[in-house]
Amino acid sequence: MIETPWSFALTAIFLATAILCALHLAQTRGAAAAPMNPHARHESAISTAVHVNHLVMSLAMLLMVWRPVGTAGTWVQVVIFTLFGALMLSGLFAEVSVSERISLSSHISLNVAMIWMLLAMPMLMGHPRDDSGDVHAAHHGGSSADPASMETFTAPAWASGVNWAAVGVSGLVAMWWAVRLLRESGHRVHAACHLLMAAGMSLMLALM
């Protein structure tokens, strides 16, 4: 279970990223109709995919903090984030700037971390996956399952190791966007959104 106050902190983080991504997408759509657009670089299909991806990811994380998703919901999300990751990967080498390549790689890394979180959550939180979602719900205080009927176990060392590696990678992504936030005079809201997304991912993985 994501205990308070962490559940409220994560809710605030992912609510903020969802709002920022939605606003960015709305502004981009409006700017695309302008005859003279000074921000064309930020309006490519890949850039739009990045922000749609983070909007969907933010909503998925908000749901995960409070509610179980069950096996079907988990696999739907795995497919969605795999497709987004593949789309972003396809644009990786089209970027001329090394900085932009690193930035796009950071988004792909967060998708890999998200997929890991979805698949590994039942194991890392000490319970096998249950199709009804009751086991996951137990960690959020909403389960009606009988505790005596649930087999608990400790996550294997390899899974813990992979999870802490994902925490570290997400932390590095957050640091990258913190640097961009401080160094770039424009698009700071854009950088702040990605910083919050990476920091929230790292924190949620660490709490599992």
Backbone as a chain_set.jsonl record, in Angstrom:
{"seq": "MIETPWSFALTAIFLATAILCALHLAQTRGAAAAPMNPHARHESAISTAVHVNHLVMSLAMLLMVWRPVGTAGTWVQVVIFTLFGALMLSGLFAEVSVSERISLSSHISLNVAMIWMLLAMPMLMGHPRDDSGDVHAAHHGGSSADPASMETFTAPAWASGVNWAAVGVSGLVAMWWAVRLLRESGHRVHAACHLLMAAGMSLMLALM", "coords": {"N": [[0.848, -1.196, 0.0], [0.483, 2.234, -0.809], [1.331, 4.383, 1.471], [-0.065, 7.126, 3.368], [1.841, 10.066, 4.085], [2.587, 9.797, 1.443], [0.904, 8.913, -0.624], [-0.724, 11.138, -1.064], [1.189, 13.0, -1.823], [2.154, 11.873, -4.214], [-0.205, 11.938, -5.68], [-0.55, 14.711, -5.973], [1.722, 15.304, -7.53], [1.32, 13.801, -9.94], [-1.131, 14.761, -10.751], [-0.454, 17.362, -11.3], [1.374, 16.988, -13.45], [-0.342, 15.868, -15.336], [-2.125, 17.988, -15.817], [-0.341, 19.962, -16.795], [0.647, 18.708, -19.127], [-1.722, 18.438, -20.593], [-2.408, 21.139, -20.944], [-0.184, 21.972, -22.452], [-0.543, 20.473, -24.797], [-2.955, 21.56, -25.691], [-2.18, 24.22, -26.14], [-0.255, 23.822, -28.113], [-1.785, 22.828, -30.188], [-3.271, 25.097, -30.782], [-1.21, 26.832, -31.523], [-0.281, 25.631, -33.824], [-2.034, 26.374, -35.764], [-1.394, 28.952, -36.284], [-0.091, 31.363, -38.586], [2.602, 32.185, -38.54], [4.81, 30.454, -36.862], [6.812, 30.26, -34.156], [7.627, 28.102, -32.69], [7.99, 25.658, -33.951], [9.673, 23.468, -33.748], [8.911, 22.178, -31.479], [6.575, 20.991, -32.075], [6.405, 18.665, -33.477], [5.397, 15.383, -34.653], [6.482, 13.457, -32.976], [7.069, 14.928, -30.67], [4.488, 15.641, -29.913], [3.528, 13.079, -29.398], [5.102, 12.44, -27.178], [4.039, 14.133, -25.204], [1.348, 13.354, -25.13], [1.759, 10.75, -24.328], [2.863, 11.187, -21.733], [0.694, 12.41, -20.543], [-1.24, 10.338, -20.541], [0.225, 8.53, -19.001], [0.402, 9.915, -16.584], [-2.292, 9.921, -15.764], [-2.651, 7.169, -15.52], [-0.894, 6.606, -13.439], [-2.052, 8.081, -11.362], [-4.373, 6.585, -11.023], [-3.229, 4.166, -10.226], [-2.133, 4.783, -7.745], [-4.321, 4.839, -6.053], [-6.219, 2.89, -6.743], [-6.811, -0.59, -7.639], [-5.859, -2.191, -10.721], [-6.09, -4.636, -11.891], [-5.496, -7.687, -13.813], [-6.215, -7.542, -16.592], [-6.38, -4.737, -16.987], [-3.74, -4.076, -16.418], [-2.286, -5.301, -18.538], [-3.368, -3.989, -20.75], [-2.364, -1.414, -20.317], [0.388, -1.966, -20.475], [0.649, -2.626, -23.191], [-0.113, -0.171, -24.352], [1.889, 1.646, -23.398], [4.137, 0.426, -24.413], [3.739, 0.74, -27.168], [3.793, 3.55, -27.355], [6.44, 3.932, -26.522], [7.836, 2.639, -28.595], [7.143, 4.289, -30.725], [8.363, 6.719, -29.954], [11.001, 5.848, -29.937], [11.396, 5.44, -32.647], [11.767, 8.0, -33.546], [14.137, 8.769, -32.487], [16.738, 8.886, -33.714], [16.3, 10.741, -35.598], [16.57, 13.154, -34.493], [18.679, 15.929, -34.455], [20.196, 17.354, -32.599], [22.276, 16.57, -29.838], [21.429, 16.996, -27.25], [18.643, 16.917, -27.538], [18.35, 14.286, -28.311], [19.136, 12.961, -25.984], [17.12, 13.847, -24.317], [14.834, 12.712, -25.523], [15.52, 10.048, -25.224], [15.324, 9.913, -22.487], [12.582, 10.021, -22.075], [11.787, 7.614, -23.238], [13.069, 5.875, -21.492], [11.564, 6.287, -19.169], [9.177, 5.155, -19.984], [9.928, 2.468, -20.166], [10.472, 2.032, -17.466], [7.903, 2.391, -16.46], [6.508, 0.257, -17.606], [7.888, -1.84, -16.389], [7.141, -1.341, -13.714], [4.36, -1.84, -13.82], [4.29, -4.591, -14.443], [5.814, -5.743, -12.413], [4.791, -4.958, -9.989], [2.931, -6.587, -8.332], [4.685, -8.614, -7.436], [6.765, -7.176, -6.192], [5.423, -5.906, -4.153], [4.775, -7.913, -2.507], [2.755, -9.815, -2.93], [1.113, -12.294, -4.929], [-0.191, -11.776, -8.273], [-3.645, -11.057, -8.703], [-6.49, -11.765, -10.594], [-8.883, -10.437, -10.102], [-8.123, -8.151, -8.868], [-8.093, -7.88, -6.131], [-5.867, -8.461, -4.532], [-4.014, -6.461, -5.126], [-5.578, -4.357, -4.294], [-5.536, -4.7, -1.569], [-3.223, -3.475, -0.756], [-3.932, -0.917, -0.855], [-5.777, -0.534, 0.993], [-8.35, -1.306, 0.342], [-9.319, -3.884, 0.086], [-11.401, -6.795, 0.01], [-10.615, -9.275, 0.351], [-9.76, -12.318, 2.023], [-7.252, -12.181, 4.361], [-5.96, -14.445, 5.34], [-6.124, -16.203, 3.285], [-4.412, -15.384, 1.388], [-1.319, -15.788, -0.08], [1.71, -14.729, 1.065], [4.918, -13.434, 0.162], [8.449, -12.823, -0.072], [9.93, -10.487, -2.243], [12.066, -11.566, -4.89], [15.67, -11.297, -4.941], [16.757, -10.443, -7.397], [14.636, -9.064, -8.57], [14.252, -6.94, -6.814], [16.699, -5.708, -7.215], [16.549, -4.945, -9.943], [14.418, -3.2, -9.709], [15.46, -1.143, -8.068], [17.393, -0.243, -9.776], [15.774, 0.858, -11.743], [14.661, 2.897, -10.231], [16.964, 4.449, -9.886], [17.594, 5.157, -12.563], [15.318, 6.633, -13.253], [15.661, 8.683, -11.444], [17.99, 9.853, -12.488], [16.979, 10.777, -14.891], [15.229, 12.726, -13.899], [17.147, 14.48, -12.851], [18.401, 15.282, -15.218], [16.346, 16.764, -16.449], [16.071, 18.715, -14.545], [18.448, 20.098, -14.838], [18.084, 21.08, -17.445], [15.898, 22.678, -16.953], [17.023, 24.692, -15.389], [18.982, 25.753, -17.055], [17.888, 26.527, -19.516], [16.233, 29.232, -21.034], [13.756, 29.369, -22.164], [10.64, 27.502, -22.448], [10.355, 26.433, -19.875], [8.266, 25.475, -18.342], [7.604, 23.228, -19.754], [9.965, 21.69, -19.3], [9.784, 21.479, -16.512], [7.505, 19.926, -16.206], [8.35, 17.427, -17.194], [10.392, 16.926, -15.398], [8.959, 16.635, -12.974], [7.452, 14.37, -13.666], [9.433, 12.363, -13.927], [10.556, 12.437, -11.347], [8.34, 11.7, -9.828], [7.921, 9.115, -10.808], [10.289, 7.849, -9.95], [10.012, 8.071, -7.166], [7.631, 6.618, -6.713], [8.356, 4.045, -7.554], [10.357, 3.538, -5.662], [8.851, 3.338, -3.364], [7.534, 0.977, -3.615]], "CA": [[0.0, 0.0, 0.0], [1.162, 3.525, -0.77], [0.825, 4.999, 2.697], [-0.03, 8.577, 3.496], [1.438, 11.137, 3.151], [3.131, 9.576, 0.099], [-0.174, 8.817, -1.61], [-1.152, 12.502, -1.385], [2.291, 13.642, -2.55], [2.138, 11.341, -5.573], [-1.403, 12.462, -6.329], [-0.265, 16.097, -6.352], [2.705, 15.295, -8.611], [0.766, 13.317, -11.202], [-2.192, 15.681, -11.153], [0.24, 18.508, -11.906], [1.903, 16.621, -14.768], [-1.482, 15.69, -16.242], [-2.616, 19.32, -16.179], [0.675, 20.623, -17.62], [0.664, 18.069, -20.447], [-2.968, 18.794, -21.284], [-2.288, 22.544, -21.347], [0.802, 22.053, -23.525], [-1.158, 19.944, -26.013], [-3.945, 22.542, -26.132], [-1.448, 25.363, -26.678], [0.395, 23.395, -29.346], [-2.817, 22.752, -31.222], [-3.585, 26.467, -31.174], [-0.061, 27.432, -32.204], [-0.116, 25.007, -35.14], [-2.895, 27.075, -36.707], [-0.859, 30.289, -36.517], [0.693, 31.428, -39.822], [4.021, 32.296, -38.196], [4.934, 29.666, -35.631], [8.216, 30.233, -33.742], [7.908, 26.924, -31.872], [7.736, 24.492, -34.798], [10.481, 22.338, -33.307], [8.241, 21.501, -30.375], [5.255, 20.578, -32.516], [6.505, 17.492, -34.33], [4.561, 14.248, -34.239], [7.136, 12.8, -31.845], [6.867, 15.776, -29.495], [3.092, 15.464, -29.509], [3.431, 11.735, -28.811], [5.71, 12.5, -25.849], [3.134, 14.771, -24.248], [0.186, 12.475, -24.967], [2.271, 9.64, -23.524], [2.97, 11.593, -20.332], [-0.667, 12.655, -20.04], [-1.803, 9.018, -20.253], [1.004, 7.97, -17.898], [-0.001, 10.614, -15.358], [-3.607, 9.418, -15.37], [-2.472, 5.781, -15.085], [-0.247, 6.644, -12.123], [-3.069, 8.518, -10.401], [-5.226, 5.429, -10.758], [-2.465, 3.152, -9.501], [-1.923, 5.206, -6.354], [-5.526, 4.676, -5.243], [-7.107, 1.789, -7.105], [-6.225, -1.706, -8.383], [-6.224, -2.2, -12.134], [-6.329, -6.01, -12.312], [-4.631, -8.232, -14.86], [-6.585, -6.992, -17.899], [-5.96, -3.341, -17.006], [-2.283, -4.039, -16.46], [-1.796, -5.629, -19.877], [-3.756, -2.898, -21.656], [-1.392, -0.344, -20.135], [1.682, -2.423, -20.994], [0.588, -2.484, -24.653], [-0.15, 1.259, -24.674], [3.182, 2.289, -23.167], [5.091, -0.174, -25.35], [3.528, 1.393, -28.454], [4.324, 4.906, -27.238], [7.89, 3.816, -26.472], [8.306, 2.308, -29.938], [6.981, 5.499, -31.54], [9.426, 7.662, -29.591], [12.269, 5.263, -30.379], [11.503, 5.639, -34.09], [12.208, 9.367, -33.816], [15.349, 9.072, -31.722], [17.885, 9.248, -34.542], [15.934, 11.865, -36.456], [16.982, 14.366, -33.775], [20.043, 16.357, -34.79], [20.862, 17.794, -31.372], [22.574, 15.56, -28.825], [20.565, 17.299, -26.111], [17.297, 16.421, -27.827], [18.413, 12.82, -28.29], [19.149, 12.555, -24.579], [15.789, 14.12, -23.78], [13.916, 11.7, -26.024], [15.913, 8.795, -24.563], [14.817, 9.954, -21.11], [11.159, 9.667, -22.115], [11.729, 6.175, -23.505], [13.464, 5.22, -20.242], [10.422, 6.322, -18.246], [8.205, 4.16, -20.431], [10.438, 1.156, -19.745], [10.253, 1.966, -16.017], [6.462, 2.251, -16.238], [6.158, -1.128, -17.947], [8.428, -2.648, -15.294], [6.298, -1.141, -12.536], [3.091, -2.535, -14.021], [4.468, -6.04, -14.425], [6.489, -6.217, -11.202], [4.154, -4.467, -8.761], [2.457, -7.621, -7.397], [5.827, -9.317, -6.86], [7.523, -6.279, -5.316], [4.619, -5.531, -2.993], [4.665, -9.06, -1.614], [1.619, -10.688, -3.177], [0.913, -12.69, -6.319], [-1.244, -11.049, -8.965], [-4.979, -11.657, -8.687], [-7.243, -11.209, -11.709], [-9.955, -9.57, -9.637], [-7.55, -6.921, -8.344], [-8.207, -7.823, -4.679], [-4.56, -8.456, -3.882], [-3.49, -5.106, -5.265], [-6.402, -3.477, -3.471], [-5.141, -4.846, -0.171], [-2.161, -2.519, -0.474], [-4.528, 0.4, -0.836], [-6.773, -0.5, 2.047], [-9.7, -1.492, -0.15], [-9.555, -5.28, -0.274], [-12.332, -7.598, 0.781], [-10.078, -10.633, 0.36], [-9.387, -12.856, 3.325], [-5.796, -12.171, 4.472], [-5.438, -15.786, 5.595], [-6.132, -16.96, 2.039], [-3.441, -14.806, 0.467], [0.045, -16.24, 0.18], [2.684, -13.648, 0.989], [6.282, -13.872, -0.048], [9.402, -11.738, -0.252], [10.357, -10.335, -3.632], [13.414, -12.091, -5.111], [16.73, -10.29, -4.951], [16.935, -9.876, -8.738], [13.56, -8.116, -8.82], [14.577, -5.74, -6.037], [17.828, -5.061, -7.88], [16.05, -4.28, -11.151], [13.574, -2.078, -9.303], [16.294, -0.02, -7.619], [18.026, 0.303, -10.98], [14.751, 1.71, -12.35], [14.613, 4.098, -9.383], [18.138, 5.251, -10.208], [17.461, 5.709, -13.92], [14.295, 7.686, -13.18], [16.289, 9.807, -10.746], [18.893, 10.511, -13.435], [16.121, 11.511, -15.82], [14.793, 13.924, -13.18], [18.294, 15.387, -12.785], [18.597, 15.842, -16.558], [15.361, 17.815, -16.688], [16.366, 19.813, -13.619], [19.516, 20.878, -15.492], [17.475, 21.811, -18.557], [15.031, 23.71, -16.368], [17.857, 25.789, -14.896], [19.848, 26.309, -18.091], [17.16, 27.059, -20.655], [15.401, 30.385, -20.696], [12.404, 29.127, -22.656], [10.032, 26.189, -22.268], [10.632, 25.931, -18.532], [7.114, 24.69, -17.891], [7.81, 21.95, -20.449], [10.998, 20.957, -18.556], [9.281, 21.212, -15.161], [6.556, 18.823, -16.315], [9.11, 16.181, -17.323], [11.087, 16.75, -14.121], [7.984, 16.094, -12.021], [7.095, 13.016, -14.087], [10.542, 11.476, -13.59], [10.68, 12.386, -9.894], [7.217, 10.913, -9.336], [8.187, 7.727, -11.156], [11.344, 7.351, -9.06], [9.455, 7.956, -5.818], [6.659, 5.529, -6.643], [9.104, 2.79, -7.617], [11.063, 3.368, -4.389], [7.882, 3.001, -2.319], [6.961, -0.35, -3.853]], "C": [[0.882, 1.245, 0.0], [0.573, 4.293, 0.406], [0.809, 6.521, 2.581], [1.197, 8.948, 4.325], [1.907, 10.926, 1.719], [2.037, 9.518, -0.954], [-0.659, 10.207, -2.026], [-0.075, 13.25, -2.168], [2.305, 13.183, -4.005], [0.923, 11.837, -6.35], [-1.17, 13.889, -6.814], [0.692, 16.155, -7.543], [2.066, 14.916, -9.936], [-0.43, 14.133, -11.676], [-1.576, 16.893, -11.85], [0.76, 18.168, -13.299], [0.771, 16.424, -15.779], [-1.999, 17.042, -16.73], [-1.634, 20.025, -17.116], [0.726, 20.036, -19.024], [-0.58, 18.433, -21.244], [-2.92, 20.242, -21.773], [-1.32, 22.698, -22.506], [0.194, 21.575, -24.846], [-2.19, 20.922, -26.57], [-3.265, 23.749, -26.767], [-0.785, 25.032, -28.002], [-0.602, 23.333, -30.494], [-3.192, 24.139, -31.715], [-2.459, 27.109, -31.962], [0.115, 26.884, -33.606], [-0.948, 25.708, -36.199], [-2.388, 28.469, -37.038], [-0.006, 30.308, -37.774], [2.189, 31.512, -39.581], [4.229, 31.633, -36.848], [6.394, 29.572, -35.219], [8.602, 28.974, -32.984], [7.696, 25.628, -32.653], [8.497, 23.265, -34.328], [9.774, 21.523, -32.244], [6.885, 20.946, -30.79], [5.314, 19.401, -33.479], [5.588, 16.392, -33.807], [5.153, 13.555, -33.027], [6.934, 13.6, -30.567], [5.438, 15.665, -28.981], [2.897, 14.114, -28.837], [3.997, 11.709, -27.395], [4.718, 13.062, -24.841], [1.841, 13.969, -24.063], [0.561, 11.289, -24.085], [2.319, 10.008, -22.044], [1.611, 11.924, -19.723], [-1.325, 11.331, -19.656], [-1.107, 8.379, -19.057], [0.607, 8.611, -16.573], [-1.341, 10.09, -14.849], [-3.51, 7.979, -14.866], [-1.852, 5.724, -13.69], [-1.222, 7.094, -11.046], [-3.985, 7.365, -10.029], [-4.509, 4.401, -9.902], [-2.251, 3.499, -8.03], [-3.109, 4.809, -5.473], [-6.334, 3.424, -5.521], [-6.339, 0.657, -7.79], [-6.672, -1.653, -9.835], [-6.51, -3.61, -12.638], [-5.442, -6.424, -13.467], [-4.928, -7.619, -16.224], [-6.128, -5.538, -18.027], [-4.458, -3.19, -17.098], [-1.775, -4.27, -17.875], [-2.205, -4.608, -20.92], [-2.744, -1.761, -21.552], [-0.016, -0.729, -20.664], [1.73, -2.24, -22.511], [0.65, -1.006, -25.048], [1.227, 1.893, -24.525], [4.298, 1.679, -24.014], [4.975, 0.497, -26.717], [4.057, 2.828, -28.442], [5.854, 4.882, -27.241], [8.481, 3.532, -27.843], [8.215, 3.523, -30.856], [8.077, 6.512, -31.238], [10.794, 7.156, -30.036], [12.481, 5.48, -31.874], [11.994, 7.034, -34.445], [13.527, 9.728, -33.185], [16.481, 9.579, -32.606], [17.557, 10.323, -35.577], [16.319, 13.196, -35.807], [18.44, 14.692, -34.097], [20.831, 16.692, -33.537], [21.077, 16.635, -30.403], [21.669, 15.745, -27.613], [19.158, 16.752, -26.334], [17.263, 14.898, -27.86], [18.392, 12.293, -26.86], [17.755, 12.738, -23.974], [14.783, 13.065, -24.235], [14.224, 10.337, -25.41], [15.382, 8.747, -23.137], [13.335, 9.586, -21.064], [10.976, 8.169, -22.351], [12.069, 5.396, -22.24], [12.32, 5.192, -19.24], [9.336, 5.344, -18.671], [8.631, 2.751, -20.042], [10.209, 0.973, -18.246], [8.778, 1.757, -15.694], [6.019, 0.818, -16.519], [6.661, -2.079, -16.87], [7.536, -2.549, -14.059], [4.986, -1.922, -12.654], [3.238, -4.041, -13.86], [4.996, -6.557, -13.089], [5.774, -5.837, -9.913], [3.658, -5.579, -7.832], [3.605, -8.345, -6.697], [6.56, -8.44, -5.855], [6.748, -5.915, -4.054], [4.24, -6.737, -2.147], [3.501, -9.983, -1.815], [1.59, -11.093, -4.636], [-0.218, -11.887, -6.934], [-2.567, -11.806, -8.883], [-5.823, -10.973, -9.742], [-8.316, -10.225, -11.269], [-9.446, -8.245, -9.121], [-7.561, -6.85, -6.844], [-6.862, -7.751, -3.987], [-3.938, -7.084, -3.942], [-4.267, -4.155, -4.371], [-6.022, -3.55, -2.012], [-4.066, -3.851, 0.214], [-2.696, -1.102, -0.399], [-5.683, 0.483, 0.151], [-8.181, -0.758, 1.588], [-10.03, -2.927, -0.46], [-10.584, -5.924, 0.635], [-11.84, -9.03, 0.882], [-9.685, -11.035, 1.768], [-7.87, -12.918, 3.417], [-5.214, -13.563, 4.654], [-5.34, -16.607, 4.318], [-5.098, -16.464, 1.052], [-2.035, -15.225, 0.876], [1.017, -15.08, 0.002], [4.068, -14.223, 0.762], [7.153, -12.646, -0.242], [9.837, -11.684, -1.708], [11.776, -10.871, -3.79], [14.424, -10.962, -5.246], [16.886, -9.647, -6.323], [15.874, -8.819, -9.036], [13.8, -6.812, -8.056], [15.707, -4.966, -6.69], [17.391, -4.303, -9.124], [15.218, -3.06, -10.769], [14.404, -0.883, -8.849], [17.093, 0.586, -8.767], [17.053, 1.248, -11.693], [14.576, 3.003, -11.552], [15.763, 5.032, -9.737], [18.048, 5.908, -11.57], [16.436, 6.844, -13.93], [14.838, 8.923, -12.463], [17.24, 10.58, -11.646], [18.109, 11.322, -14.467], [15.633, 12.805, -15.17], [15.922, 14.95, -13.094], [18.547, 16.055, -14.135], [17.622, 16.992, -16.811], [15.51, 18.982, -15.712], [17.446, 20.72, -14.209], [18.942, 21.71, -16.638], [16.573, 22.939, -18.05], [15.836, 24.937, -15.951], [18.626, 26.493, -16.01], [19.091, 26.977, -19.229], [16.234, 28.188, -20.235], [13.952, 30.189, -21.134], [11.937, 27.716, -22.353], [10.324, 25.589, -20.889], [9.469, 25.117, -17.967], [7.192, 23.286, -18.48], [8.816, 21.089, -19.683], [10.523, 20.583, -17.155], [8.313, 20.034, -15.159], [7.297, 17.489, -16.369], [9.923, 15.886, -16.061], [10.162, 16.122, -13.086], [7.61, 14.655, -12.364], [8.173, 12.021, -13.678], [10.696, 11.329, -12.076], [9.56, 11.539, -9.287], [7.387, 9.44, -9.629], [9.209, 7.12, -10.207], [10.812, 7.123, -7.657], [8.495, 6.771, -5.716], [7.332, 4.168, -6.702], [9.794, 2.507, -6.277], [10.122, 2.927, -3.276], [7.276, 1.609, -2.485], [7.683, -1.43, -3.078]], "O": [[1.888, 1.311, 0.706], [-0.552, 4.789, 0.335], [1.561, 7.115, 1.808], [1.563, 8.18, 5.215], [1.66, 11.772, 0.86], [2.22, 10.02, -2.063], [-0.969, 10.435, -3.196], [-0.382, 14.036, -3.064], [2.449, 13.996, -4.918], [1.018, 12.123, -7.544], [-1.548, 14.239, -7.932], [0.501, 16.957, -8.457], [2.238, 15.611, -10.938], [-0.709, 14.189, -12.874], [-2.099, 17.386, -12.849], [0.609, 18.961, -14.229], [0.916, 16.778, -16.949], [-2.275, 17.216, -17.917], [-2.043, 20.616, -18.115], [0.836, 20.774, -20.003], [-0.495, 18.706, -22.442], [-3.344, 20.536, -22.891], [-1.582, 23.457, -23.44], [0.393, 22.2, -25.888], [-2.29, 21.094, -27.785], [-3.71, 24.247, -27.801], [-0.753, 25.861, -28.911], [-0.304, 23.73, -31.62], [-3.406, 24.345, -32.91], [-2.692, 27.83, -32.932], [0.606, 27.588, -34.489], [-0.626, 25.655, -37.386], [-2.887, 29.107, -37.965], [0.739, 29.358, -38.015], [2.968, 30.955, -40.355], [3.865, 32.189, -35.812], [7.16, 28.865, -35.874], [9.775, 28.784, -32.664], [7.272, 24.62, -32.088], [8.022, 22.141, -34.489], [10.006, 20.321, -32.117], [6.125, 20.479, -29.943], [4.361, 19.166, -34.223], [5.077, 16.456, -32.689], [4.419, 13.111, -32.145], [6.661, 13.034, -29.509], [5.202, 15.603, -27.775], [2.192, 14.007, -27.833], [3.45, 11.046, -26.514], [4.574, 12.524, -23.743], [1.3, 13.914, -22.959], [-0.205, 10.875, -23.215], [1.871, 9.236, -21.195], [1.403, 11.74, -18.524], [-1.9, 11.212, -18.574], [-1.751, 7.765, -18.206], [0.49, 7.925, -15.558], [-1.508, 9.845, -13.654], [-4.191, 7.602, -13.912], [-2.237, 4.897, -12.864], [-1.223, 6.552, -9.941], [-4.331, 7.187, -8.861], [-5.086, 3.833, -8.975], [-2.196, 2.614, -7.176], [-2.936, 4.483, -4.298], [-7.054, 2.94, -4.648], [-5.329, 0.906, -8.449], [-7.743, -1.129, -10.142], [-7.109, -3.772, -13.701], [-4.72, -5.603, -14.033], [-4.008, -7.221, -16.939], [-5.558, -5.149, -19.046], [-3.954, -2.29, -17.77], [-0.927, -3.521, -18.361], [-1.469, -4.378, -21.88], [-2.316, -1.208, -22.565], [0.675, 0.108, -21.245], [2.726, -1.759, -23.052], [1.379, -0.636, -25.969], [1.684, 2.6, -25.423], [5.294, 2.344, -24.299], [5.986, 0.79, -27.354], [4.691, 3.269, -29.4], [6.488, 5.715, -27.887], [9.502, 4.109, -28.218], [9.108, 3.757, -31.67], [8.656, 7.097, -32.153], [11.645, 7.938, -30.461], [13.61, 5.681, -32.321], [12.568, 7.24, -35.515], [13.997, 10.857, -33.321], [17.116, 10.585, -32.288], [18.425, 10.758, -36.334], [16.388, 14.228, -36.474], [19.316, 13.831, -34.017], [22.008, 16.348, -33.43], [20.179, 15.824, -30.176], [21.201, 14.772, -27.022], [18.554, 16.189, -25.421], [16.263, 14.287, -27.481], [17.719, 11.307, -26.56], [17.277, 11.892, -23.218], [13.979, 12.58, -23.439], [13.314, 9.563, -25.11], [15.033, 7.68, -22.632], [12.883, 8.921, -20.132], [10.115, 7.537, -21.739], [11.441, 4.38, -21.944], [12.123, 4.197, -18.543], [8.65, 4.768, -17.827], [7.803, 1.935, -19.638], [9.804, -0.101, -17.801], [8.441, 1.029, -14.761], [5.246, 0.239, -15.756], [5.958, -3.01, -16.479], [7.217, -3.56, -13.434], [4.557, -2.581, -11.706], [2.41, -4.688, -13.219], [4.671, -7.67, -12.677], [6.119, -6.347, -8.847], [3.939, -5.523, -6.635], [3.516, -8.654, -5.508], [6.936, -8.91, -4.781], [7.342, -5.648, -3.01], [3.479, -6.614, -1.187], [3.253, -10.853, -0.98], [1.999, -10.316, -5.5], [-1.092, -11.379, -6.231], [-2.604, -13.033, -8.98], [-5.877, -9.744, -9.794], [-8.623, -9.279, -11.993], [-10.224, -7.307, -8.947], [-7.088, -5.858, -6.288], [-6.716, -7.066, -2.975], [-3.399, -6.59, -2.952], [-3.69, -3.254, -3.762], [-6.167, -2.568, -1.284], [-3.992, -3.424, 1.366], [-2.006, -0.192, 0.061], [-6.46, 1.438, 0.146], [-9.13, -0.478, 2.321], [-10.965, -3.175, -1.223], [-10.647, -5.659, 1.836], [-12.529, -9.898, 1.417], [-9.324, -10.198, 2.594], [-7.243, -13.633, 2.634], [-4.111, -13.844, 4.186], [-4.586, -17.578, 4.25], [-4.921, -17.058, -0.012], [-1.62, -15.041, 2.02], [1.13, -14.518, -1.087], [4.348, -15.364, 1.129], [6.656, -11.56, -0.541], [10.084, -12.717, -2.329], [12.612, -10.654, -2.913], [14.087, -9.836, -5.611], [17.121, -8.442, -6.417], [16.162, -7.804, -9.67], [13.58, -5.722, -8.583], [15.695, -3.735, -6.723], [17.802, -3.164, -9.342], [15.299, -2.016, -11.417], [14.098, 0.257, -9.198], [17.431, 1.77, -8.745], [17.451, 2.304, -12.184], [14.369, 4.072, -12.127], [15.578, 6.241, -9.873], [18.386, 7.082, -11.721], [16.661, 7.888, -14.542], [14.519, 10.056, -12.823], [17.301, 11.808, -11.586], [18.524, 12.411, -14.863], [15.622, 13.858, -15.808], [15.686, 16.149, -13.246], [18.866, 17.242, -14.197], [18.005, 18.048, -17.316], [15.12, 20.108, -16.022], [17.374, 21.944, -14.097], [19.267, 22.888, -16.788], [16.501, 24.013, -18.649], [15.396, 26.072, -16.133], [18.893, 27.691, -15.921], [19.609, 27.908, -19.846], [15.545, 28.107, -19.218], [13.034, 30.766, -20.551], [12.742, 26.839, -22.04], [10.517, 24.38, -20.759], [9.678, 24.177, -17.2], [6.893, 22.295, -17.815], [8.569, 19.908, -19.439], [10.825, 19.494, -16.667], [8.3, 19.237, -14.221], [6.928, 16.537, -15.681], [10.117, 14.724, -15.702], [10.549, 15.178, -12.397], [7.467, 13.816, -11.474], [7.866, 10.956, -13.141], [10.938, 10.229, -11.578], [9.788, 10.764, -8.359], [7.042, 8.597, -8.801], [9.022, 6.007, -9.715], [11.117, 6.11, -7.027], [8.539, 6.012, -4.748], [6.937, 3.243, -5.992], [9.811, 1.367, -5.814], [10.534, 2.228, -2.35], [6.583, 1.121, -1.592], [7.321, -2.603, -3.171]]}, "num_chains": 1, "name": "protein.A"}
